[in-house]
């Protein structure tokens, strides 16, 4: 069933919906073209799938295109991704040439037709070379934590980024020294999407039983790609420490993305570490398993997002929306969401995660209080309607580069 802006009014209020229409009057009939590297898997694809229909309803001609690349290209961009997060990677001249050659192929094949072109993350960043030829306004939207990037990769990408009219980062800590305008736009979740909407208790129980989970015993869950930066092995280590005192179950559930070639290797490592413990459930879920993911989180007692690096971590807001406390790595965008001691706990090690998990399993009142606080925090800051508003504000700001204040009247 198609979702319309009016469907959000009960959640966010009529004033928010009216504000979106007022802003849209200033930027409607513009063509906003989004370009990224994968149609499914990961937060960018999730957000665009839900956002574009709302932008179109507001009168913006929003579209979405995906670049092409072979396995060697995505091996390179995965290494770039890790290096931009600060992980040590060997970046060779041959890898840089693979990036350039794939960029040249996409420059030939991609139909650039937007009045505003919103390019997501490093993989398609080189498309900016079309700017001089076709004009229009170009925005580089970076979803990853580039607060301490590998110098070689960042210096390779910087000449591309500096050609854009503006860059968008998820939080101020990620901003860089650039000669272009920079904006902060945090990602968001859609409260009406299958991954977040209300579910019947019977369906939640059905999903738990499908995956041989006991709803009468505590369930600890992390939903994420099988990626070393998500630290699934650290989650298992914390669980094993707590398991000595608490009869709990662990769920590590996620899928893959076409631009993440490391996933299968990490999954094998996780399965090996979990071997022999029937209470550790490793679930490789297919695309479009959103209802089951929703049910797994709703059936959980505590949710982890123990990332070592994180651009934002939509799974944190998704858990808060279901009133679950979150134990998160004290990194990146997780720090925007987890207010330590209020909506959950920020941790730096498996040992710290284990201590916080044991405390939450011991204290139901604390879990409920943190869950309620997290729900309100997301409602005020991280819903899709706010995200739509922010993108329209960036489009408006690009039309008024010399104005500190833009009057909408």
C-alpha positions in Angstrom: 0.0 0.0 0.0 1.4 3.4 -1.0 2.3 5.6 1.9 1.4 9.3 1.8 2.5 12.3 3.9 -0.9 12.4 5.6 -0.2 8.9 7.0 2.6 10.4 9.2 0.4 13.1 10.7 -0.7 11.0 13.7 2.9 10.4 14.6 4.6 13.8 14.0 1.7 16.2 14.1 0.0 18.4 11.5 2.4 21.3 12.0 5.3 19.2 10.7 3.4 18.1 7.6 2.3 21.7 6.9 5.9 22.9 7.2 7.0 20.4 4.6 4.4 21.8 2.1 5.6 25.3 2.8 9.2 24.4 2.1 8.2 22.4 -1.0 6.6 25.5 -2.5 10.1 26.9 -2.8 11.8 23.9 -4.4 9.0 22.0 -6.2 9.2 21.1 -9.9 12.9 20.6 -9.5 14.5 17.3 -10.6 16.4 15.7 -7.7 18.5 12.8 -9.0 20.0 10.4 -6.4 22.9 8.2 -7.4 24.4 5.5 -5.3 26.1 2.1 -5.7 23.5 -0.5 -4.7 19.7 -0.9 -5.0 19.3 -3.1 -1.9 21.2 -3.6 1.3 22.4 -0.9 3.7 20.9 2.3 5.0 21.2 4.4 1.9 19.0 2.1 -0.2 16.5 1.8 2.7 16.1 5.5 3.1 15.8 6.3 -0.6 13.2 3.6 -1.1 11.0 5.3 1.5 11.9 9.0 0.8 11.4 9.3 -2.9 7.6 8.8 -2.9 7.3 11.6 -0.3 9.4 14.0 -2.2 7.4 13.3 -5.4 4.2 14.0 -3.4 5.6 17.3 -2.5 6.1 18.2 -6.1 9.8 17.4 -6.5 10.8 15.1 -9.4 12.9 12.7 -7.3 14.7 9.9 -9.0 17.3 7.2 -8.1 20.0 5.6 -10.3 22.6 3.0 -9.4 26.1 2.9 -10.9 27.6 -0.2 -12.4 30.7 -2.0 -11.2 32.3 -5.4 -11.3 33.7 -7.4 -8.3 37.1 -5.8 -8.6 35.6 -2.3 -8.3 33.6 -3.2 -5.2 36.7 -4.8 -3.7 38.4 -1.5 -4.2 35.5 0.6 -2.8 35.2 -1.7 0.2 38.9 -1.1 0.9 38.2 2.6 0.4 35.3 2.4 2.9 37.5 0.7 5.5 40.3 3.1 5.0 38.1 6.2 5.2 36.9 4.8 8.6 40.6 4.8 9.6 41.3 1.1 9.2 44.7 0.2 7.8 44.4 -1.0 4.2 46.9 -1.5 1.4 45.8 0.8 -1.4 47.8 0.2 -4.6 48.1 2.2 -7.8 46.3 -0.6 -9.6 43.3 -0.2 -7.2 43.1 3.5 -7.9 43.1 2.8 -11.6 40.3 0.3 -11.2 38.3 3.1 -9.5 39.1 5.5 -12.4 38.3 3.1 -15.1 34.9 2.2 -13.6 34.2 5.9 -13.1 34.9 6.4 -16.8 32.5 3.7 -17.8 29.8 5.2 -15.6 30.5 8.6 -17.0 29.7 7.2 -20.4 26.6 5.3 -19.4 24.9 7.3 -16.7 22.1 9.6 -17.7 22.6 12.8 -15.6 19.3 14.6 -15.8 18.7 16.3 -12.4 18.6 19.9 -11.6 20.2 18.8 -8.3 22.4 15.7 -8.4 22.8 14.0 -5.0 25.7 11.6 -5.1 25.9 9.2 -2.2 29.3 8.1 -0.8 32.7 7.4 -2.5 31.7 4.8 -5.1 30.0 7.2 -7.6 31.9 10.4 -6.4 33.8 10.6 -9.7 30.6 11.4 -11.7 31.3 15.0 -10.8 33.5 15.1 -13.9 30.3 15.7 -15.8 29.6 18.9 -14.0 31.5 21.2 -16.3 29.7 19.7 -19.3 26.1 19.7 -18.1 26.0 22.1 -15.2 23.3 21.8 -12.5 23.9 21.7 -8.8 25.9 18.8 -7.3 25.9 17.6 -3.7 28.2 14.8 -2.3 26.4 13.0 0.5 28.8 11.1 2.7 27.2 8.6 5.0 30.4 7.2 6.6 32.6 8.3 9.4 35.5 10.2 7.8 36.6 11.9 11.0 40.1 10.2 10.8 40.4 8.9 7.2 43.4 7.2 5.7 45.4 10.1 4.1 46.0 8.4 0.8 42.4 7.5 0.1 41.1 10.9 1.2 43.6 12.8 -0.8 42.6 10.7 -3.8 38.9 11.5 -3.3 39.4 15.1 -2.3 39.8 16.5 -5.8 36.5 14.9 -6.8 34.7 16.2 -3.6 36.0 19.7 -4.0 34.3 20.0 -7.4 30.9 19.7 -5.8 28.7 22.6 -4.8 28.2 21.2 -1.3 28.9 18.2 0.9 26.5 16.7 3.4 27.8 14.8 6.5 25.9 12.9 9.2 27.4 14.8 12.1 29.9 17.7 12.7 32.7 15.4 13.7 32.9 14.1 10.1 33.3 17.5 8.5 36.5 18.2 6.5 38.5 21.2 5.4 36.9 21.8 2.1 36.4 24.9 -0.1 32.7 24.1 -0.5 29.6 24.5 1.7 29.0 21.7 4.2 25.7 20.7 5.8 24.8 18.3 8.6 21.9 16.0 7.9 21.5 12.9 10.1 19.9 9.8 8.6 16.5 8.7 9.6 14.1 5.8 9.9 10.6 5.5 8.5 8.2 4.6 11.4 5.6 3.2 8.9 8.0 0.9 7.0 7.8 -2.9 7.5 10.9 -2.8 9.6 9.4 -0.4 12.1 5.6 -0.5 12.0 3.5 -2.1 14.8 3.2 -5.9 14.8 0.8 -8.2 16.5 2.3 -10.1 19.5 1.3 -13.4 17.8 3.4 -12.6 14.7 6.4 -11.7 16.9 6.1 -15.1 18.7 5.7 -16.9 15.4 9.0 -15.4 14.1 10.9 -16.2 17.3 9.7 -19.8 17.2 10.6 -20.0 13.5 14.2 -19.3 14.4 14.1 -21.6 17.5 14.2 -18.7 20.0 12.6 -19.1 23.4 10.4 -16.1 24.1 10.5 -16.9 27.9 14.2 -16.3 28.1 16.1 -13.1 27.5 17.1 -12.4 23.9 20.0 -10.2 23.0 20.1 -9.1 19.3 22.4 -7.3 16.9 21.0 -6.5 13.4 23.7 -5.6 10.9 25.7 -6.7 7.9 28.4 -9.2 8.6 31.1 -6.6 8.6 34.2 -6.4 10.8 33.4 -2.8 11.6 30.2 -3.9 13.2 32.3 -6.1 15.6 30.1 -9.2 15.6 32.9 -11.2 17.3 33.0 -8.6 20.1 29.3 -9.1 20.6 29.8 -12.8 20.9 32.6 -12.2 23.4 30.4 -10.0 25.6 27.5 -12.5 25.4 29.8 -15.3 26.5 30.9 -13.3 29.6 27.3 -12.7 30.6 26.1 -16.2 29.8 27.9 -17.4 32.9 25.4 -15.7 35.1 22.3 -15.1 32.8 20.5 -17.8 30.8 20.2 -15.6 27.7 20.2 -16.1 24.0 22.1 -14.2 21.3 20.9 -13.3 17.8 23.2 -12.0 15.1 21.0 -11.3 12.1 21.7 -9.5 8.9 22.1 -9.7 5.1 24.6 -8.6 2.5 24.9 -5.8 0.1 26.1 -6.1 -3.5 28.9 -3.5 -2.8 30.3 -5.4 0.2 32.4 -8.3 -0.9 33.8 -9.1 2.6 30.4 -10.3 4.0 30.8 -14.0 3.3 34.2 -14.2 4.9 33.1 -12.4 8.0 30.0 -14.6 8.2 32.2 -17.7 8.2 34.3 -16.2 11.1 31.2 -15.5 13.1 29.8 -19.0 12.5 33.1 -20.5 13.6 33.1 -18.4 16.8 29.5 -19.4 17.6 30.0 -23.1 17.0 28.9 -25.3 19.8 26.6 -22.9 21.5 22.9 -23.6 20.7 21.9 -20.3 22.2 23.8 -18.3 19.6 21.6 -17.9 16.5 23.4 -16.6 13.3 20.8 -15.6 10.8 21.7 -14.7 7.2 18.4 -13.1 6.1 17.5 -12.5 2.4 16.6 -9.0 1.1 13.2 -7.8 2.0 13.1 -9.6 5.4 12.0 -6.4 7.1 8.9 -7.8 8.9 11.0 -10.6 10.4 13.8 -8.1 11.4 11.1 -6.0 13.0 9.7 -9.0 14.9 13.2 -10.1 16.1 13.9 -6.7 17.6 10.4 -6.5 19.2 11.0 -9.9 20.7 14.4 -8.9 22.1 15.3 -7.8 25.6 18.4 -5.7 24.7 19.7 -4.6 21.4 23.4 -4.2 20.5 25.1 -2.1 17.9 28.7 -2.6 19.0 30.4 -1.0 16.0 34.0 -0.1 16.0 33.3 2.6 13.3 29.9 3.8 12.3 28.5 6.5 10.0 25.2 6.5 11.8 23.7 3.1 12.5 20.0 3.1 11.6 19.6 -0.1 13.7 19.9 2.0 16.9 17.0 4.3 16.0 15.0 1.3 14.8 15.5 -0.4 18.2 14.6 2.8 20.1 11.4 3.1 18.1 10.4 -0.3 19.5 11.3 0.9 23.0 14.4 -1.3 23.4 17.5 -0.2 25.2 20.7 -0.2 23.1 24.3 -1.0 24.0 26.3 0.8 21.3 29.9 1.4 20.4 31.0 4.9 21.4 31.7 5.9 17.8 30.4 8.0 15.0 26.6 8.5 14.6 25.8 6.0 17.4 26.8 8.8 19.8 24.1 11.0 18.3 21.5 8.4 19.2 22.6 6.7 22.4 22.6 9.2 25.3 24.7 7.3 27.8 22.7 6.2 30.8 19.5 7.7 29.3 18.6 5.8 26.2 21.2 3.1 26.5 24.9 2.7 27.1 28.0 3.6 25.1 30.9 1.1 25.4 34.5 0.7 24.3 35.2 -3.0 24.7 33.5 -6.4 25.0 34.2 -6.3 28.8 32.3 -3.0 29.1 29.5 -4.3 26.9 29.2 -7.3 29.1 28.9 -5.3 32.3 26.2 -3.1 30.8 24.3 -6.1 29.4 24.4 -7.8 32.8 23.0 -4.6 34.4 20.2 -4.3 31.9 19.2 -8.0 32.2 19.1 -7.5 36.0 16.9 -4.4 35.9 13.6 -4.5 34.0 12.6 -1.0 35.2 15.9 0.5 33.8 15.3 -1.3 30.4 11.8 0.1 30.2 12.8 3.6 31.1 15.7 3.7 28.6 13.4 2.2 25.9 10.8 5.0 26.5 13.5 7.7 26.4 14.9 6.2 23.2 11.5 6.3 21.6 11.0 10.0 22.3 14.6 10.8 21.2 13.9 9.2 17.8 10.5 10.8 17.5 12.0 14.2 17.9 15.2 13.8 15.8 15.4 10.8 13.5 12.2 10.3 11.6 11.9 10.4 7.8 9.8 13.6 7.8 12.7 15.5 9.3 15.1 14.0 6.8 12.9 15.1 3.9 12.8 18.6 5.4 16.5 18.8 5.7 17.1 17.8 2.0 14.7 20.5 0.9 16.5 23.0 3.1 19.8 22.1 1.5 18.3 22.6 -2.0 16.9 26.0 -0.8 20.3 27.0 0.6 22.1 26.2 -2.7 19.7 28.7 -4.3 20.8 31.4 -1.8 24.5 30.9 -1.3 25.1 34.4 0.0 22.1 34.6 2.4 22.3 33.8 6.1 18.5 33.9 6.3 16.0 32.9 3.7 12.4 34.1 4.2 9.7 31.7 3.1 6.9 34.2 3.1 
